[in-house]
């Protein structure tokens, strides 16, 4: 695709014209969006993994062998000290 756009100063009735092929801009934009979505996906996976591990090891261990769910179902509060 060839685009003509007025550039520069006007000298009397003449106008300078810049002709370029802008197809590469679409390719760069698509690559940028791919990198952005990949980064968001990786960060989301890491946040979920760290959250689940923290809940499993942090809260689950404190509540004994039955875990947090059985302790809360029995009305027993976990010892957090």
N, C-alpha and C positions, 0 to 999 in steps of 0.2 A: 504494500500500500504506500503510495507516494502522497505526501501532504505538502502543500505550499502554504506557508504562513508568512505574513509580513514581519520583517525583522529590521532593526536598526533605524536610522534616521531617514527622513524623507528629504530628498534633494530636489527641490522644484516639483516637477511632475513625476519624477522617477521614484520608485520604491524598491528597496533591496528585498530579495526573496530568498528564503532558506528552504532548500528541498532536502528532505530526509526520509529514510525508511524507518517507521516507528514500530515495526512488528516485534522487535526485541523487547520493547517496553512491556508488552503483554506477557512475554515469557518471564521476564524478571518479576513482574507482579505475581504471577502464578507461583513461582518459586518462593517468593517471600511469604505468601499465604500458606504454602505447604510447610515451610519452616516454622511459622507462627503456630499453626495447629499442632504440629508435631511436638513443639515445646510445651504447649498447654496440656497435651495428652500425657506427656512424660511427667510433668509436674503434678498432674491430678493423680496419676498412679502412685507416685512417691508419697503424696500427702495421705492417700487412703491407706497405703501400706504402713506408714509410720503410725497413723492413728489406730489402726487395728492392732498392731504390735504393742503399742502403748497400753491400750485397753486390756489386751490379753495378759500381758506380763505385769502391768502396774496394778490394775484393779482385780484381775482374776486371781492372782497369787495371794493377795491379801485376804481373800474371802475363803481360803481353805480349799479342800478338795471338791466341794460341791459347787464352787464358783459363785459368782455374783447372783445369777438367776435363782438358784435354789435358796440362797440366803434371803433374798428379797421376797420370794414366794412364801417362805416360812415366817416372814415378819422379823427376821433376825438381821440386825445391822452389822455390817462388817467392821472389824477393828481397824481403824486407819492409823493408829499410832505406831 
